[in-house]
């Protein structure tokens, strides 16, 4: 990135099912690893966060560099129009994502872990390093600070919201065996609810439950359980509307169906008085009514502003500081040799001379170096200091 700290990012947030079918933006597992290794082999910096709700691609440089990174990742096929951000705005956006401030459920717990995993994947593949890595790490650091200010309430996780809705119900069926299903099951069982999990591979369910059934039995669960939480990773509806309608017709009482999947596990027909259907948007609505995040928003803006100044200063000032120290060390070595020759000094005396000269040099440089490294005006002062100390080539 030379002496300028420049990054660009593209957001494909909350893509609809149709968009995902037209453009396979989602990258995970070996597909993500292979894509990152391909980009790394060409010497391109890139960060990719790919979840069921969003895809974020960030690279160093300008919009043209971003466009190249997108083409390397996704080929020459059509891409939906992204939201493009630059520099400090990228850092703030990533911080807000990692803090859960851009999630349907404010403060959701899963996204920070996904962010960390995406950074580690980029570092392992060689697409993230140096200042770019420090920018991404800064986003995680600020996000962690912001999370401490979020009220530990139902805003914390989609699973918590779902468990609160089901609270007081004796029996709940959970469709799926991933992280979200695991979290919901743990929360419900801790509150005394009997939870039966339905999974495509019942033998692979590794977390405690009160019973595990194959997904083929799920239609029966739709007929019998008062509450169902569905959180699978299916790319399409679990069952046709006819299956759900048939189950509702055979129920003695209404069903509360909480759909945490993206894309949704169910697309029910409208107008049934036997179904209370809640999807991610509905859960987000409930969160917003009870959660005021304005203080956290301001905290993130301030924290990101300070971080960006420090990152930018370090990028611009670092080479100048290093060059000034190199110049001081070179002058010390030259003068010690010159005076040691004049004094016919022995090794012990030469060591004393070196200590004296180094102490004087670093004491003289202490104030300007501290100003450059800590002041918000350090970056602006770096060119002048470089000229004054004869190290202008370092700026």
Secondary structure, DSSP 8 states (H G I E B T S, - for coil): -TTS--EEEEEEET--HHHHHHS-----HHHHHHHHHHHHHTT---EEEE-SSEEEEEEES-HHHHHHHHHHHHTTS-----EEEETHHHHHHHHHHHHTTTSSSTT-SHHHHHHHHHHHHHHHHTS--HHHHHHHHHHHHHHHHHHHHS-SSGGG-HHHHHHHHHTT-SEEEEE--SHHHHHHHHHHHHTT-EEEEEESSGGG--S--S-EEEGGGHHHHHHH-SEEEE----SS-SS-HHHHHHHHHT-SS-EEEEE--SS-S----TT-TTEEEE-HHHHHHHHHHH---HHHHHHHHHHHHHHHHHHHHHHHHHHHHHHHHHHHHHHHHHHHHHHHHHHT--HHHHHHHHHHHHHHHHHHHHHHHHHHHHSTTHHHHHHHHHHHTT-GGG-
